Amino acid sequence: MWTIWKEELFKIASRKIVWLGMFLLALFIGWRLYAERSNYTVTIDGQIYFGQEAICLDQKLTAGYAGIFTEQTVKKIYEDFGFYYHDMEKDVSIGNFCNYYITQHMTNYNQVDSPVLENVRFLEGKYWEQNVAPLLNGTYLFDYTYGWNDLKETYSILTVMAISVLFIIGLSPVFAEEYSLKTANILLTTKRGKKCSIWIKAAAAAFLVTVVYCLFTAYIWLLYWTVYGTQGLDASAVFIGIMPGGYAPADIRGFFLFSFALGLAGLILLTCITLAISALCKNAFLAVVISLAVFCIPYVWMHVSILFAPIISKGIREAISHFMASMPFYLPVNWGFVLTARQLLIHLGIALASGICCMAGMYYAYHNYQG
């Protein structure tokens, strides 16, 4: 069993294109963060600072306004700094994180024409009540969260999506390649060929996926820690765009742990689906193509489901949409759907049931293969 385990790990890990993709992804994320740090600016007492110095000064400045976020906090920031804006002549942003946040989220900044600063106003009436007032109810903790908002996009969306595609390429040949090379019949005649060796192959794949995902997560978190430190991790997750109302940890630290767990669940389900397709296909390239197509089906459904309104009832369409949201494409970003705890558990339950079905299909297809 140990020999089979090692051989399967080596076979999966020998896919050079996967490791090249991982390397390029790691390089891109590091370069992007370095560029973001280099272009970062903050204005303090009329002087503009750049780079890592600007980040440190901005964090120190924001610490003076950290705490429960109220209307008084907003007024204080506005009185001290005014609105954030971009100086067209100098081609540099003027402001700091505090007034950047209130300008972006509490004014008409993104809707006005140039010159921007002259036309910027706080939102009023129903727009204030709907978009701003909920943030000022005295339950949210404010602090410097610029870097963590960026990490949310980089890690929870870009990284998990890219890793999923790379793992599809790496795992699709696990069984299909044996069919192509005509080695499956020989392996299935061995002592454990039709029994535990099938599960060992699946376990080796899941183990490698888990280890690589954990290591890549540690790499990204370490990168952001070197630039942004730990300030703001105890702030409320609403300040990095996590909508209130659904189930999600209240603070940013908890959110990233939650996001990590959803990402891992999505990748484990992706492993099960890909292995099942691999066991059903007799060609490795075809297995890759079908796996990628299956991976993208939820995205396609969410964008075309409205077209089925005349022929499929709303209830059925919603049920299908919940199923699609439980698949690997959307499961890692379930926090973006504003789900209740019950709905989230249902999605995880669907994912678990789907994974079990895929494992059963994988076992049956490979166990009964006759080339």
Secondary structure, 3 states (H helix, E strand, C coil): CHHHHHHHHHHHHCCHHHHHHHHHHHHHHHHHHHHHHHHCEEEECCEEEEHHHHHHHHHHHHHCCCEECCHHHHHHHHHHHCCCEEECCCCEEECCHHHHHHHHHHECCCCCCCCHHHHCCECCHHHHHHHCHHHHCCCCEECCCHHHHHHHHHHHHHHHHHHHHHHHHHHCHHHHHHHHCCCHHHHHCCCCCCCHHHHHHHHHHHHHHHHHHHHHHHHHHHHHHHHHCCCCCCCEHHHHCCCCCCCCCCEHHHHHHHHHHHHHHHHHHHHHHHHHHHHHCCCHHHHHHHHHHHHHHHHHHHHHHHHHCCCCCHHHHHHHHHHHCCCCCCHHHHHHHCCCHHHHHHHHHHHHHHHHHHHHHHHHHHHCCCC
